[in-house]
Amino acid sequence: MDRQKIILIFVGAWISAALLTWFLYATTKAPRSEKMVAIAAAARDMPAGTRLQIGDVKMVRLPEKDVPKAAVLDQLMVMDRPLLFPVGANEAIISNKVASAAGPEGLPALIEIGKRAVSVPITDGSGVAGMIQPRAHVDVLFTKPGSVAEAVTTTILEDVVVLAMGRTTEVATTSPTTAVSTAPRPTTQAATLLVTPEQARKLELAKNQGKISLALRNPLDHTSAKDQSATTSDQLYAGFNPKQNTPNLRDDRVWNQLSAKPEKKESPAPRHIIDVYRGDKHVQEIFQ
C-alpha cells in the first residue's frame, strides 16, 4: 500500500474520532441553552387581602419547563387586585391566588380600614333607572310612609361610594365589537355601599322603617347640602290651602247645596190681549 494512502486513512480516522468525542461531550457535559419565560413574582411577603400595587410585583425569568401553571405573564393584569392567599417574597403569582377583576370574592379587600359594607335593595325607580355602577357616588334618601301629616323624606347619607351592584364589583366595559345583551335586567337588586359603622346602623334602621332611594351625584362633587331639613307634606303642598279650596262636606248646608237638584221654573201662563176702541181711543186689556 502506498505510504500516502496510509497517512490519509490515519488522518481520516483521527478526525472521525475527534468529532465523535466532541459529540459525546456536547450531549452529556456541555450546558444546554433553554428557553426562558418572564413571569410575575411577589417582591415581598404579603398577607391575603393585600391589593397589589406597582412595588408589590416584579418580573423574573424562569426556564420554560419550571414555569408553574396559570402563572401571570404581565404584572399589569394583577394591579389593584387583592390576594386571596398569602404569598412569600420571590414566589410566582398565579391567577388562582388573585381575585378576579369583576368577581365578589375580592370585595373584602376593597373595604377601607374602619369602614363597613352594607347592602340596600333598590329598583329602577329608586336606583336612577339602573344607571348606578360600582364606584359611583350617591346620596341615600329615606322616606317614611304614613298619612299626610306623618309622611316625610330626608337625606340620611351623602357622598357614599357604591362598592358593588348585585355581585358585580367593576364597571361593565363595552366595545364596538361587543354584542349588546338582550337579556332583561332584574327589576330588584342590591347596592352595596361603603359606610362607617355609625352610618351602617342608621342605614339598617332606615331599611326597616321605610323606603330607601339613591340619588346619583358627580364623583368630583364632595360638597354637603346646606339645607339638611326633611321635606314634609306641608312643604310639598306649599301654596295650596285645602281648607280654602275644598268644601267642607261635613257641613249640612254645604252638602245640601251641592246635592240639591236645581228647581224647575214654571213657564208663565198664556196671556190674552183684547183691543178695546172707544171713539178715537185705543186701549188693550190684558188677561192672564
C-alpha positions in Angstrom: 0.0 0.0 0.0 1.2 3.4 -0.8 2.5 5.4 2.1 0.4 8.5 1.2 -2.8 6.4 1.4 -1.8 5.2 4.8 -1.4 8.7 6.0 -4.8 9.8 4.6 -6.5 6.9 6.3 -4.8 7.7 9.6 -5.8 11.4 9.4 -9.4 10.5 8.5 -9.7 8.1 11.4 -8.3 10.7 13.8 -10.8 13.4 12.6 -13.6 10.9 12.9 -12.6 10.1 16.5 -12.3 13.7 17.4 -15.8 14.5 16.0 -17.3 11.5 17.9 -15.6 12.6 21.1 -16.9 16.2 20.7 -20.4 15.0 20.0 -20.5 12.8 23.1 -19.2 15.6 25.3 -21.7 18.1 23.9 -24.6 15.8 24.6 -23.6 14.9 28.1 -21.5 17.6 29.7 -22.0 20.9 27.8 -24.7 23.2 29.2 -27.9 23.4 27.2 -29.5 26.6 26.0 -33.1 26.6 27.5 -35.9 28.9 26.6 -36.6 31.5 29.4 -40.0 33.0 30.2 -40.7 36.2 32.2 -43.4 35.8 34.9 -44.8 38.0 37.7 -43.5 37.3 41.2 -44.0 38.8 44.7 -41.5 41.5 45.6 -42.1 40.9 49.3 -44.1 38.8 51.8 -47.7 39.8 51.6 -50.8 38.5 53.5 -54.1 37.6 52.0 -56.2 40.7 51.2 -53.3 42.8 50.0 -54.2 45.0 47.0 -51.3 44.6 44.6 -49.6 47.8 43.5 -46.6 48.5 41.3 -44.0 48.0 44.0 -45.5 44.7 45.2 -44.9 42.8 41.9 -41.7 42.2 39.9 -40.9 40.3 36.8 -38.5 37.3 37.0 -37.2 34.9 34.3 -37.5 31.1 34.7 -36.8 28.2 32.3 -40.0 27.4 30.4 -40.1 23.9 32.0 -40.2 25.4 35.5 -43.0 27.9 34.9 -46.0 27.0 37.0 -49.4 26.6 35.5 -51.6 29.7 35.5 -48.6 32.0 36.0 -49.2 35.7 35.4 -47.1 36.8 32.4 -47.9 40.5 32.7 -47.8 42.4 36.0 -50.4 44.9 34.8 -53.0 42.1 34.8 -52.9 41.9 38.7 -52.6 45.6 39.5 -55.1 46.9 42.1 -56.5 43.3 42.6 -56.5 41.7 46.1 -54.7 38.5 47.0 -56.9 35.6 48.0 -53.9 33.7 49.7 -50.7 34.9 51.3 -47.5 34.8 49.1 -43.8 34.9 50.0 -41.1 37.0 48.5 -39.9 35.9 45.1 -42.9 33.5 44.9 -44.6 33.3 41.5 -48.0 34.9 41.4 -50.6 32.7 39.8 -54.1 33.7 38.7 -55.7 31.4 41.2 -54.3 33.4 44.1 -55.6 36.7 42.9 -59.3 37.9 42.9 -60.9 38.3 39.6 -61.5 41.8 38.3 -65.3 41.7 38.5 -65.9 38.9 41.0 -67.3 39.3 44.5 -64.5 37.2 46.2 -62.2 40.2 46.3 -64.8 42.6 47.9 -63.5 42.4 51.5 -60.1 43.7 50.4 -61.8 46.7 48.8 -63.3 47.8 52.2 -61.2 50.5 53.7 -59.9 50.2 57.2 -62.6 51.5 59.6 -65.4 51.2 57.0 -68.2 48.6 56.5 -70.1 47.3 53.5 -73.9 47.4 53.8 -76.4 46.4 51.0 -79.7 48.0 50.3 -82.4 46.8 47.9 -83.2 49.1 45.0 -85.3 49.1 41.9 -85.2 51.1 38.7 -87.4 53.7 40.3 -85.3 54.0 43.4 -81.9 53.5 41.7 -81.8 56.0 38.9 -83.2 53.6 36.3 -80.3 51.1 36.8 -77.6 53.6 35.8 -75.7 53.4 39.1 -72.5 51.5 38.6 -69.8 50.3 41.1 -67.5 53.1 42.4 -70.3 55.7 41.8 -71.0 58.3 44.5 -74.6 58.6 45.7 -76.8 60.2 48.4 -79.2 58.0 50.4 -82.7 59.2 50.7 -85.1 57.9 53.3 -88.9 58.2 53.0 -91.1 57.4 55.9 -94.6 56.4 54.8 -97.8 57.4 56.6 -100.6 59.9 56.5 -100.3 63.4 55.1 -99.2 64.6 58.5 -96.7 61.7 59.1 -95.1 61.2 55.7 -91.5 62.7 55.4 -88.4 62.4 53.2 -84.9 63.3 54.3 -81.3 62.7 53.1 -79.6 60.5 55.7 -76.2 59.9 54.0 -74.3 62.0 51.5 -71.4 61.2 49.1 -71.4 57.4 49.7 -69.3 55.1 47.5 -71.0 52.2 45.8 -68.8 49.1 46.1 -70.9 46.7 44.1 -74.2 46.4 42.2 -75.5 42.9 42.7 -72.4 40.7 42.5 -70.5 43.0 40.2 -67.7 45.0 41.6 -66.3 46.5 38.5 -67.8 48.9 35.9 -69.0 46.9 32.9 -66.9 47.8 29.8 -68.3 47.7 26.3 -66.6 47.9 23.0 -67.9 48.5 19.4 -67.4 44.8 18.7 -69.2 43.6 21.8 -72.7 42.4 21.2 -75.4 44.1 23.1 -77.1 41.8 25.6 -80.8 41.4 25.2 -81.3 39.6 28.5 -83.7 41.6 30.8 -82.2 43.2 33.8 -83.5 42.1 37.2 -86.2 44.5 38.5 -84.8 44.4 42.0 -81.2 44.2 43.0 -78.9 45.1 45.9 -76.5 48.1 46.0 -73.5 47.6 48.4 -72.4 50.8 50.0 -69.2 51.7 51.7 -70.1 53.4 55.0 -68.8 54.0 58.6 -70.2 51.8 61.5 -72.4 54.7 62.6 -73.8 55.1 59.1 -74.3 51.4 58.8 -76.6 51.5 61.9 -78.5 54.4 60.5 -78.9 52.7 57.1 -80.1 49.4 58.7 -82.7 51.2 60.7 -83.9 53.2 57.7 -84.2 49.9 55.7 -86.7 48.6 58.2 -88.6 51.8 58.9 -89.4 53.0 55.3 -88.2 53.2 51.7 -84.6 53.8 50.6 -83.7 55.6 47.4 -80.3 56.5 45.9 -79.5 59.8 44.2 -76.6 59.7 41.8 -74.0 62.6 42.1 -70.9 63.7 40.4 -67.9 61.8 41.8 -65.9 65.0 42.0 -68.6 66.8 44.0 -67.9 66.3 47.7 -70.0 69.2 49.0 -72.8 68.8 51.5 -76.3 70.2 51.1 -76.8 73.4 53.1 -80.4 72.6 53.9 -80.4 69.3 55.9 -84.1 69.6 56.9 -86.6 67.0 56.0 -89.3 67.5 53.4 -92.9 67.2 54.7 -96.3 67.2 53.1 -96.8 70.9 54.2 -93.8 71.8 52.0 -94.9 69.6 49.2 -98.3 71.2 49.1 -97.0 74.8 49.6 -99.3 77.4 48.2 -102.3 75.1 48.3 -104.7 75.5 51.2 -107.2 72.6 51.2 -109.4 74.5 53.7 -110.0 77.3 51.2 -110.2 75.3 48.0 -112.0 72.1 49.2 -115.6 72.4 50.5 -116.4 71.1 53.9 -118.7 68.2 53.1 -119.4 67.6 56.8 -121.4 70.8 56.9 -125.1 70.0 56.2 -125.7 73.3 54.4 -122.8 72.8 52.1 -123.8 69.2 51.4 -127.4 70.3 50.7 -126.2 73.0 48.3 -124.1 70.6 46.4 -126.5 67.7 46.4 -129.8 69.7 45.9 -131.4 69.4 42.5 -132.0 72.7 40.7 -135.6 74.0 40.9 -137.6 74.0 37.7 -139.1 77.3 36.9 -142.7 77.1 35.8 -143.5 78.7 32.5 -145.8 81.7 32.7 -149.4 81.3 31.9 -150.5 82.4 28.5 -151.8 86.0 28.2 -155.0 87.1 26.5 -154.9 90.6 24.9 -158.2 92.4 23.9 -158.2 95.5 21.9 -160.9 98.0 23.0 -161.8 101.0 20.9 -163.7 103.9 22.5 -164.2 106.5 19.9 -160.8 107.6 18.8 -159.1 105.9 21.8 -157.5 102.5 21.7 -157.0 100.5 24.8 -155.5 97.0 25.3 -156.9 94.9 28.1 -154.6 92.0 29.2 -156.0 88.9 31.0 -153.9 86.1 32.5 
